[in-house]
Every structure is written in C-alpha cells, then in structure tokens.
C-alpha cells in the first residue's frame, strides 16, 4: 500500500479548509452551501488517508471498533495520526478536531443546533481514567468495517475486517451521520432491509437492529449525504441510494427499498422522502 501523505500534510490540508470556512461570509448562500459541501468532502478524503495510515501500521486490518478494556472507535484509533486528543467539556474545538465535523453540522443540540445540522457528542467510555473526556463530530462509521472482537459479540460474521475485498467503491466506510459510531444497516437473507425514518429527523430506535439506517438517512446536503468508500473515493450518496450500498459481506443490494427489489418500480417511502431520486 502506498501512503504518500504525512501527518504534516494532513494538517496543512485541514488548515486550508479552516481558512476557506473563515471566508465563506464573502459569498452568497448558494456559494456558501457549495463551499461547505466541498470542505465536507475534503474532510472525508483526509479521513481516507488517515484510515490508510492506520491500516499500513496494523497488518491491513481495521480497528476493533469495540472492546471492554480500551476505546477503539474510528475517531479514537485514528487520533494519533492527526494530532487529536480528547477534551474536557470546558475546552473549545481546536484545529485538529475540525476534520471530524461536516462544516454544515458543527453546532450541538445543547447549544440550539437542530438535526440534520447538529453534531454528536459522547464520552470516551465508562469506568476508565479517560471517562472525564469527550469526543464530538458529525460523521459516523459503517460499523461493519471493524475487525471486531468475537468475545464480545456474536454478530460479527458480516464484518469486512480488512479492505482486501472486491467492489470496494460500493462499501461505505464513513459518512455524514447524527451518531458517532454510525450503525450496522441490515438487508440480508436473514433480515429485511432497515426501515427509513418515518419523518425528517426521526431517530427513534436508531441504535436498534433494523433501524440503523436512520443514523445516515439525514437530509444534510440537499437530498444526499457525503460518504467515504473503501476504495478511498468520496462522493455524494442520495438518501434512497443508501439502501443500495454494500454495507456488509452479506448485504442484499436488491432489497425491498430498491428498484431492483421491486421489479424496476420505486419502493414505498415515507412522505418526506418521496420527492428524492429512486435507485
């Protein structure tokens, strides 16, 4: 694997993104939205480089994702590669933290921000010395990427664990999300496809099996979210298109929420989603 960017390079790109955000006031609302989308996609490309650095140092396998002893989610495992450290609640967001945020979603619900333009906040874990610290951001991982720990969970048979697979351009790694850990969208021979949000910003049960897609199905970028894929490409993904991506090894991309699964006809969608493009 060829990794050409260094930590210094990543920080320089992040600084350029911060400069662009600081000068958005000089352009109109349409230009501002486009600029924020561009910075969002730039952030995700940086995450692609950071994931590649991590993989190069860890036998080309993803982080565990969950562990009873230490924190190992994506944002924690990659922190050494971009100079981030956990903050106490009284500390402000610093430059190194900003690539965890889509620039459209940098505020918090506790400060009056509303979804889909609100960021998440969470503590690093429970029962450890680092419990007093917290992390925040507005991207979430596809939790099927993780290497996993079978001693904790018996539901890891579909996990990717490493990027040595086919069709990586259809496997999401990281995307706009209202939750830090993202989720584990289903659609397999054993489970029906995840239910869409019944209304805009419906997060009821979003951390439950069969509803994880609610974490990603947010109208943050005019009917789409931005996503990083396992071939390290970045592109917008239509909200209905989310159901066509290959989330795990056994994901059925021709499920009941796709045109493929409905003989070429649009699926039934909640009213708020009916105007979005079908896939």
C-alpha positions as CSV (number, residue, x, y, z in Angstrom):
1,X,0.0,0.0,0.0
2,X,1.4,3.4,-1.0
3,X,0.9,6.2,1.5
4,X,2.1,9.5,0.2
5,X,0.6,11.9,2.8
6,X,2.2,12.5,6.1
7,X,0.6,13.8,9.3
8,X,2.0,17.3,8.4
9,X,0.4,17.1,5.0
10,X,-3.0,16.2,6.6
11,X,-2.7,19.2,9.0
12,X,-1.9,21.6,6.1
13,X,-5.0,20.5,4.2
14,X,-7.0,20.9,7.4
15,X,-5.6,24.4,7.8
16,X,-6.6,25.3,4.2
17,X,-10.2,24.0,4.9
18,X,-10.3,26.2,8.0
19,X,-9.2,29.2,6.0
20,X,-11.9,28.6,3.4
21,X,-14.6,28.3,6.1
22,X,-13.4,31.5,7.7
23,X,-14.0,33.4,4.4
24,X,-17.4,32.0,3.5
25,X,-19.1,35.2,4.6
26,X,-17.9,36.9,1.4
27,X,-20.0,34.7,-0.9
28,X,-23.8,34.2,-1.4
29,X,-25.9,31.5,0.3
30,X,-25.7,29.1,-2.7
31,X,-22.0,29.6,-3.0
32,X,-21.7,29.1,0.8
33,X,-23.5,25.8,0.6
34,X,-21.3,24.6,-2.2
35,X,-18.2,25.6,-0.3
36,X,-19.3,23.8,2.8
37,X,-20.0,20.6,0.7
38,X,-16.5,20.9,-0.8
39,X,-14.9,21.2,2.7
40,X,-17.0,18.2,3.9
41,X,-15.8,16.1,1.0
42,X,-12.2,17.3,1.6
43,X,-12.5,16.2,5.3
44,X,-13.7,12.8,4.2
45,X,-10.7,12.4,1.8
46,X,-8.4,13.2,4.7
47,X,-10.1,10.5,6.7
48,X,-9.4,8.2,3.8
49,X,-5.7,8.9,4.1
50,X,-5.8,8.5,7.9
51,X,-7.5,5.1,7.6
52,X,-4.8,4.1,5.1
53,X,-2.1,5.1,7.5
54,X,-3.7,3.1,10.3
55,X,-4.1,0.1,8.0
56,X,-0.4,0.3,7.0
57,X,0.6,0.1,10.7
58,X,-1.8,-2.6,11.6
59,X,-1.4,-5.5,9.2
60,X,-4.0,-4.0,6.8
61,X,-6.8,-4.7,9.3
62,X,-9.4,-2.2,10.7
63,X,-9.6,-1.2,14.3
64,X,-11.6,-3.5,16.7
65,X,-14.5,-1.0,17.0
66,X,-15.5,-2.3,20.4
67,X,-13.6,-3.6,23.3
68,X,-14.2,-4.0,27.1
69,X,-10.8,-2.7,28.0
70,X,-9.9,0.3,25.8
71,X,-11.7,2.7,23.5
72,X,-11.2,1.8,19.8
73,X,-13.8,3.5,17.7
74,X,-12.6,5.1,14.5
75,X,-12.2,8.6,15.9
76,X,-10.2,7.4,18.9
77,X,-8.0,4.9,17.0
78,X,-7.1,7.4,14.3
79,X,-6.4,10.3,16.7
80,X,-2.6,9.8,16.8
81,X,-2.5,10.3,13.0
82,X,-3.9,13.8,13.1
83,X,-2.9,15.1,16.5
84,X,-6.2,15.0,18.2
85,X,-6.6,14.5,21.9
86,X,-9.8,14.1,24.0
87,X,-11.1,17.3,25.5
88,X,-12.8,18.1,28.7
89,X,-16.2,19.8,28.4
90,X,-14.9,23.2,29.1
91,X,-12.4,23.2,26.2
92,X,-13.2,24.6,22.7
93,X,-12.9,22.8,19.4
94,X,-9.3,23.2,18.1
95,X,-8.0,22.9,14.5
96,X,-7.1,19.2,14.7
97,X,-10.6,18.4,15.8
98,X,-12.4,20.1,12.9
99,X,-12.0,17.3,10.3
100,X,-14.4,15.3,12.5
101,X,-17.1,17.8,11.5
102,X,-19.0,18.5,8.4
103,X,-19.0,22.3,8.3
104,X,-22.8,22.2,7.9
105,X,-23.1,20.5,11.3
106,X,-20.7,22.0,13.8
107,X,-23.2,23.0,16.5
108,X,-24.7,20.9,19.2
109,X,-28.3,20.3,20.2
110,X,-27.4,21.5,23.7
111,X,-26.5,24.8,22.1
112,X,-29.6,25.1,20.0
113,X,-28.5,23.3,16.8
114,X,-31.1,21.2,15.1
115,X,-30.7,18.0,13.1
116,X,-29.6,17.2,10.4
117,X,-27.2,20.1,11.1
118,X,-26.3,19.1,14.6
119,X,-23.1,17.3,15.7
120,X,-22.9,14.4,18.1
121,X,-21.1,14.4,21.5
122,X,-20.0,11.4,23.6
123,X,-17.7,10.5,26.4
124,X,-14.8,8.2,25.5
125,X,-16.1,5.3,27.6
126,X,-17.1,4.2,31.0
127,X,-15.2,3.0,34.1
128,X,-11.8,4.1,32.9
129,X,-9.5,7.1,33.6
130,X,-10.5,8.7,30.2
131,X,-14.2,8.8,31.1
132,X,-13.8,12.5,32.0
133,X,-13.0,13.3,28.3
134,X,-15.4,13.6,25.4
135,X,-15.3,13.5,21.6
136,X,-17.6,15.1,19.1
137,X,-18.2,15.4,15.3
138,X,-20.7,14.9,12.6
139,X,-19.5,11.8,10.7
140,X,-20.3,8.2,11.6
141,X,-18.7,4.9,10.6
142,X,-20.2,1.9,8.9
143,X,-19.8,-0.4,11.9
144,X,-19.5,-3.4,9.7
145,X,-15.9,-2.4,8.7
146,X,-14.5,-3.2,12.1
147,X,-12.2,-6.1,12.8
148,X,-14.4,-6.8,15.8
149,X,-14.0,-8.8,19.0
150,X,-15.9,-12.1,18.8
151,X,-15.6,-12.5,22.6
152,X,-17.9,-9.5,22.9
153,X,-20.3,-10.0,20.0
154,X,-21.5,-13.0,18.0
155,X,-22.9,-10.8,15.3
156,X,-19.6,-10.0,13.5
157,X,-19.8,-12.7,10.8
158,X,-20.6,-10.0,8.2
159,X,-17.8,-7.6,9.1
160,X,-15.3,-6.6,6.5
161,X,-12.3,-6.5,8.9
162,X,-9.9,-5.5,6.1
163,X,-10.1,-3.8,2.7
164,X,-8.9,-6.8,0.7
165,X,-12.3,-7.4,-1.0
166,X,-14.0,-6.7,-4.3
167,X,-16.2,-3.8,-5.3
168,X,-14.7,-1.5,-2.6
169,X,-16.2,1.5,-4.4
170,X,-19.6,0.4,-3.1
171,X,-18.6,-0.2,0.5
172,X,-19.1,2.8,2.8
173,X,-16.6,3.5,5.5
174,X,-17.5,6.9,6.9
175,X,-20.4,9.3,6.1
176,X,-22.4,12.2,7.3
177,X,-24.2,10.9,10.4
178,X,-26.0,12.0,13.5
179,X,-24.3,9.4,15.6
180,X,-20.6,8.8,16.2
181,X,-20.4,5.0,15.7
182,X,-22.7,5.1,12.7
183,X,-24.5,1.8,12.5
184,X,-24.9,-1.7,11.2
185,X,-27.6,-1.4,8.4
186,X,-29.2,-4.8,7.6
187,X,-30.5,-6.4,4.5
188,X,-29.5,-10.0,4.2
189,X,-31.0,-13.4,3.5
190,X,-31.9,-13.4,7.2
191,X,-33.2,-9.9,7.8
192,X,-35.3,-7.4,6.0
193,X,-33.8,-4.0,4.9
194,X,-33.6,-1.3,7.5
195,X,-36.7,0.9,7.9
196,X,-36.3,4.6,6.8
197,X,-37.1,7.5,9.1
198,X,-40.9,8.0,9.2
199,X,-40.4,11.7,9.2
200,X,-37.5,14.1,8.8
201,X,-35.0,13.7,11.7
202,X,-36.8,10.6,13.1
203,X,-34.2,8.9,15.2
204,X,-36.5,6.7,17.2
205,X,-34.8,3.4,17.8
206,X,-31.8,4.4,15.6
207,X,-29.4,2.3,17.7
208,X,-31.6,-0.8,17.3
209,X,-31.3,-3.6,14.8
210,X,-33.4,-2.9,11.7
211,X,-33.3,0.9,12.2
212,X,-29.6,1.8,12.0
213,X,-30.0,3.4,8.6
214,X,-31.8,6.3,10.3
215,X,-28.3,7.4,11.5
216,X,-27.2,8.1,7.9
217,X,-30.5,9.0,6.3
218,X,-30.3,12.7,7.0
219,X,-31.0,15.5,4.6
220,X,-27.8,17.4,5.2
221,X,-26.8,18.1,1.6
222,X,-30.0,18.7,-0.4
223,X,-31.2,15.1,-0.6
224,X,-27.8,13.4,-0.1
225,X,-25.0,12.7,2.4
226,X,-21.3,12.7,1.6
227,X,-19.5,9.4,2.1
228,X,-16.0,7.8,2.1
229,X,-15.8,4.4,0.4
230,X,-13.4,1.5,0.9
231,X,-11.5,2.3,-2.3
232,X,-10.9,5.7,-0.6
233,X,-13.1,7.6,-3.0
234,X,-15.5,10.3,-1.8
235,X,-18.9,11.2,-3.4
236,X,-22.4,12.3,-2.5
237,X,-24.9,9.5,-1.9
238,X,-28.6,10.0,-2.5
239,X,-30.7,9.2,0.6
240,X,-32.6,6.4,-1.1
241,X,-29.3,5.2,-2.6
242,X,-28.1,4.4,0.9
243,X,-30.1,1.1,0.6
244,X,-28.2,0.0,-2.5
245,X,-24.7,0.2,-1.0
246,X,-22.9,-2.9,0.2
247,X,-22.8,-2.3,3.9
248,X,-21.6,-5.8,5.0
249,X,-20.5,-9.1,3.4
250,X,-24.0,-10.5,3.0
251,X,-25.9,-7.3,2.4
252,X,-28.7,-7.7,-0.2
253,X,-28.4,-4.8,-2.6
254,X,-31.6,-5.8,-4.3
255,X,-33.7,-5.4,-1.1
256,X,-37.3,-4.1,-0.8
257,X,-36.2,-0.5,-0.7
258,X,-34.5,-0.6,-4.1
259,X,-36.0,-0.5,-7.6
260,X,-34.1,-3.8,-8.2
261,X,-36.1,-5.4,-5.4
262,X,-39.4,-4.0,-6.8
263,X,-39.1,-5.1,-10.4
264,X,-37.9,-1.7,-11.5
265,X,-40.6,0.2,-9.7
266,X,-40.0,2.7,-6.9
267,X,-40.3,1.4,-3.3
268,X,-42.8,2.7,-0.8
269,X,-41.2,5.6,1.1
270,X,-42.4,7.9,3.8
271,X,-43.9,11.2,2.5
272,X,-40.9,13.3,3.3
273,X,-38.6,11.1,1.1
274,X,-41.0,10.6,-1.9
275,X,-39.5,13.5,-3.8
276,X,-35.9,12.2,-3.7
277,X,-34.4,10.2,-6.6
278,X,-35.1,6.5,-6.6
279,X,-32.3,3.9,-7.1
